[in-house]
Amino acid sequence: MDRMSSQATECHGSGHDHHRGFLLSTRPEHRSRPGRRLPRRLVQLYAGLTLYGVSSALLVESGLGLEPWNVLHQGLAERTGLTIGVVSIFVGAAVLLLWIPLRQRPGLGTVSNVFVVGIAMDGALALLPDAHALAVRIPLLVAGIVLNGAATGLYISARFGPGPRDGLMTGLHQRTGRSIRLMRTSVEVAVVVTGFVLGGTVGVGTVLYALSIGPLAQLFLRVFAVPTAPGGSTVVATGQPEDAILPG
């Protein structure tokens, strides 16, 4: 729920009205009534969050390294006996509570992120067979990273608010005056180190994810952009900086 992530932060905003400026046209012919776009946006939101959970499961199965926050989730899962998806939900909820003193405003996507990603991750892990051969694990890693980028583009473009972890980054940025890149890097380095100490998997996949998720998310944000409508939506949390869009 987006950093090590400095490349990834170039593309977003794990907050999120990030597509501003290059994805959306303000020309009248590209605008549509809010009601007509809402079904598409809802489909994108929940498809994106579900696929994000599936992509995380692929990275877990590859055993070659996880994205930063899932290193922590996996480490906590090892220590508590809970599933990684359940841990993800608890951590997401705890991070969301930190929004209160940071005065961040959640959207539908923020709350949905907490639950849907974790549930989808556990569901996918229950269905995926164990992978032992490197010839299988490498494709799982690559597929997980690419799918993660696509999922990010889907769910962010729906414009229903940032993930809880990205909102934490933007909130710290606004309260401290430090750059989002610095906040993201600091938090995610701490998250990875803590997760690794607890037993989470850090490896080539962690590095590859950090280097590639930014460009991939930028690409898929353009692919899945939903034209804006005059007046916006009451369930969208807007105004997040553009370099804070990685899903939390």
C-alpha positions in Angstrom: 0.0 0.0 0.0 4.4 3.0 -3.4 11.4 3.6 -3.3 15.5 1.6 -3.1 12.5 3.3 -4.5 13.9 6.5 -5.9 13.3 5.1 -9.4 9.8 4.1 -8.6 8.9 7.5 -7.0 9.7 9.2 -10.3 6.5 7.8 -11.6 4.0 8.5 -8.9 3.1 9.3 -6.4 2.8 4.0 -2.8 -0.3 8.3 -2.9 -2.2 9.4 -5.8 -3.6 11.9 -8.1 -0.5 11.2 -10.1 -1.6 11.2 -13.7 -2.0 14.9 -13.7 -0.3 16.7 -16.5 0.5 14.0 -19.0 -2.3 11.5 -18.9 -5.5 13.5 -19.1 -6.7 15.9 -21.7 -8.8 18.9 -20.7 -10.3 19.3 -24.2 -14.1 19.1 -24.1 -14.2 16.1 -26.5 -12.2 14.1 -24.0 -14.5 14.8 -21.1 -17.5 12.7 -20.2 -20.2 12.7 -17.6 -19.2 11.3 -14.2 -21.9 8.7 -14.1 -20.8 7.2 -17.4 -17.2 6.8 -16.4 -17.9 5.5 -12.8 -18.5 1.8 -13.8 -15.2 1.7 -15.7 -13.3 3.3 -12.8 -14.7 0.9 -10.3 -13.8 -2.1 -12.5 -10.3 -0.6 -12.9 -10.0 0.0 -9.2 -10.9 -3.6 -8.1 -9.2 -5.3 -11.0 -6.1 -3.4 -10.3 -6.1 -4.1 -6.6 -6.8 -7.8 -7.2 -4.0 -8.1 -9.8 -1.7 -6.3 -7.4 -2.3 -9.0 -4.9 -1.7 -11.7 -7.5 1.5 -10.1 -8.7 2.8 -10.0 -5.1 1.9 -13.7 -4.8 4.0 -14.4 -7.9 7.0 -12.6 -6.4 6.6 -14.6 -3.2 6.5 -17.9 -5.1 9.6 -16.9 -7.1 11.6 -16.7 -3.9 14.0 -14.3 -5.5 13.1 -11.1 -3.6 10.0 -9.1 -2.7 8.9 -5.5 -3.1 9.8 -3.4 0.0 6.6 -3.6 2.1 6.1 -7.3 1.4 9.6 -8.0 2.8 8.2 -6.6 6.1 4.9 -8.5 5.6 6.6 -11.8 5.0 9.0 -11.3 7.9 6.1 -10.6 10.3 4.2 -13.6 8.8 7.2 -15.8 9.6 7.2 -14.6 13.2 3.4 -14.6 13.9 2.2 -17.6 12.0 -0.3 -15.5 10.1 -0.5 -15.5 6.3 1.3 -12.8 4.5 -2.0 -11.4 3.2 -3.5 -11.1 6.6 -0.3 -9.4 7.8 -0.6 -7.0 4.9 -4.2 -6.1 5.9 -3.1 -5.4 9.5 -0.1 -3.3 8.5 -2.2 -1.4 6.0 -4.8 -0.6 8.6 -2.1 0.5 11.1 -0.5 2.7 8.5 -3.9 4.2 7.7 -4.3 5.2 11.3 -1.1 7.2 11.0 -3.0 9.4 8.4 -5.0 10.9 11.3 -2.2 13.0 12.8 -0.8 13.6 9.2 -4.2 15.0 8.2 -4.4 12.9 5.0 -7.8 12.2 3.4 -8.5 8.7 2.3 -10.6 7.7 -0.7 -12.5 4.6 -1.6 -9.3 3.2 -3.2 -7.4 3.8 0.1 -9.8 1.6 2.2 -10.2 -1.0 -0.6 -6.4 -1.3 -0.9 -6.1 -2.4 2.7 -8.3 -5.4 2.3 -8.4 -6.4 -1.4 -4.7 -6.7 -2.0 -4.1 -9.0 1.0 -7.1 -11.2 0.3 -6.1 -11.5 -3.4 -2.5 -12.3 -2.4 -3.5 -15.1 0.0 -6.0 -16.5 -2.6 -3.4 -16.6 -5.3 -0.8 -18.2 -3.0 -3.3 -20.9 -2.2 -3.8 -21.7 -5.9 -0.2 -21.4 -7.1 1.9 -24.6 -7.1 5.3 -24.5 -5.3 8.1 -23.5 -7.6 11.6 -25.0 -7.1 13.4 -24.9 -10.4 15.1 -21.6 -11.3 13.7 -22.0 -14.8 10.3 -21.5 -13.3 11.1 -19.0 -10.6 12.7 -16.5 -12.9 9.6 -16.2 -15.2 7.5 -15.9 -12.0 9.6 -13.0 -10.9 9.4 -11.2 -14.3 5.7 -11.9 -14.6 5.1 -10.6 -11.1 6.9 -7.3 -11.7 5.3 -6.6 -15.0 1.8 -7.5 -13.6 2.5 -5.3 -10.7 3.2 -2.4 -13.0 0.0 -3.1 -14.9 -2.0 -3.4 -11.7 -0.6 -0.1 -10.5 -1.6 1.6 -13.7 -5.2 0.2 -13.5 -5.8 1.1 -9.9 -4.1 4.5 -9.8 -5.8 5.6 -13.1 -9.2 4.9 -11.5 -8.5 8.0 -9.3 -10.1 6.7 -6.0 -7.3 7.8 -3.8 -3.8 6.6 -2.7 -2.9 3.4 -1.0 -2.3 3.8 2.8 1.5 3.5 2.5 1.7 6.1 -0.2 -0.5 8.5 1.8 2.0 8.0 4.6 4.8 9.2 2.3 2.9 12.3 1.1 1.7 13.1 4.7 5.3 13.0 5.9 6.3 15.1 3.0 3.7 17.8 3.8 4.4 17.8 7.6 8.2 17.8 7.4 8.9 19.7 4.2 11.2 17.0 3.0 11.0 15.6 -0.5 8.7 12.7 -1.2 11.7 10.8 -2.6 13.6 11.2 0.6 10.6 10.2 2.7 9.8 7.1 0.6 13.5 6.0 0.5 13.9 6.5 4.3 10.7 4.6 5.1 11.2 1.8 2.7 14.9 1.2 3.6 13.7 0.9 7.2 10.9 -1.4 6.2 13.2 -3.6 4.1 15.8 -3.8 6.8 13.2 -4.7 9.5 11.6 -7.2 7.3 14.9 -8.9 6.4 15.8 -9.2 10.1 12.5 -10.8 10.7 13.0 -13.3 7.9 11.6 -11.6 4.8 13.1 -12.3 1.4 15.5 -9.7 -0.1 17.2 -10.6 -3.3 17.7 -9.7 -7.0 13.9 -9.4 -7.3 13.8 -6.6 -4.7 16.4 -4.6 -6.7 14.8 -5.4 -10.1 11.5 -4.3 -8.7 12.9 -1.0 -7.5 14.5 -0.2 -10.8 11.6 -1.2 -13.1 8.4 -0.4 -11.3 8.6 3.4 -12.0 8.9 3.1 -15.8 6.3 0.2 -15.9 3.8 2.2 -13.8 4.3 5.3 -16.0 3.6 3.2 -19.1 0.5 1.6 -17.7 -0.8 4.8 -16.3 -1.0 6.1 -19.8 -2.5 2.9 -21.1 -5.3 2.8 -18.6 -6.0 6.5 -18.1 -9.7 7.4 -17.7 -10.7 10.8 -19.2 -11.6 13.3 -16.6 -15.2 14.6 -16.1 -16.1 18.1 -15.1 -16.7 18.4 -11.4 -14.9 15.3 -10.4 -16.2 12.7 -8.0 -17.0 12.9 -4.3 -15.2 9.6 -3.6 -11.9 10.6 -5.1 -9.1 11.8 -2.8 -7.3 14.4 -5.0 -4.4 16.7 -4.7 -1.6 14.1 -4.1 1.8 15.0 -5.5 2.8 13.3 -8.7 5.8 11.6 -7.4 4.0 9.5 -4.8 1.9 7.1 -6.7 3.1 3.6 -6.0 0.3 1.5 -4.5 0.6 1.0 -0.9 
